[in-house]
Amino acid sequence: MRTLYIVRSNPLEGREADFNQWYSDIHLPEVMKIEGFLSANRFKLADVQVVTAQAHGYMVIYEIDSNDVPGTLRNLRQATWLNMGDSIDLASLDISIFESIE
């Protein structure tokens, strides 16, 4: 079964460059060291939208490759060594887990 861990987020006001540097250069490589994570792809909200009001400007789609998704999520929660930086707006963070329909 294919499982996606989707994170939608925003940088703090005036910290977009710091946010992008931290996310791409520090956070993604750290998360990819956690057992169960297979891939990660970052996206920025496009200028063209069907619905103009959007709550998040950035999204990461992680693919989990594990028969034990709860265990992978436990691995993530227990990774206290993750550098969460200081440029992400934690109040706007939105995380969803999707699984494939078979």
N, C-alpha and C positions, 0 to 999 in steps of 0.2 A: 504494500500500500504506500502511496506517495503522500507525504505529509509536508505542508508548508507552514512555516512560522513567519508571520507577517508583522512587521513593526512599522507603524506610521508615527512620524515625529516632526518636531519643529526645532530650529535653533532658538536660543534666547535672542532677544532683540539686539541687533548690532553685532552678533557673534557668528554669522553665517559662514565666514571663511574658516574660523576656528572649528566650528561644528563639522564642516566637510573634511577638514584635515584630520581631525580626531577620528571621525567615523571611518574614513577610508584607510588611513594609515595605522591606526591603533586598534579601534574597536573590532572591525571586521576580522583582521588577522587573529585577534584574541579569541573571538567566538568560534572561529574555524578550528581552533585547537581542541575544542570540547568534543568528546566522543559522541557521535551520533549526527553531527552537523556535516552535511555533504557539500553544500555550495551556498553562496550569498551573492545577491545582485542588488545594487542600490539604484533608486530612481528618484528623479526630481519631478514635481508636478509640472505638467506641460501648460503652456499659455492657453491652448485651445481646450475648452471643457464643455461638456454637455450641461452640467450643473455648475454654475459659476461660483457659488459659495462652497469652499472646500476648507476643512478644518486642519489639514496637514499638508505641508509642502514637500515632505520627503517620505520615502518608503523603502524598506529593505525586505526582500523575499529570501528567506533562508529555506533550503530544502533539508529535511531531516531524513536520513537513511538509517532507519532502525526499526526493528520489530517491537522495540520497547520505548515508545515515544514518552511515556511518563518518566522512564529512567533517564532519557536524554534531557528532559526538562528539569529533572532533579539535578543532573550534572551541571546544567546552566545555573540553577539557583545556588548551588554549592560552590560555584567559581567565584569566591570572594576576592580573588586576585584580579578580576576584570577592572580595567580602568574606565570608569564611567564619565570621565571628563567633567568640565564645568560649563560647557557651552550648549548642552541639550536642555530643552524645556521639558523637564520631567512631568510637569503638570499636564502637558498635552499628549503625553505618550499613550499610544493605543496599540495593543498587541492582540492578534488573533491567530488561532491555529486552525488550519483547514486540512481535511483529508480527502483523498481522491474518492470518487464514487465508482465503485466497481460493479 
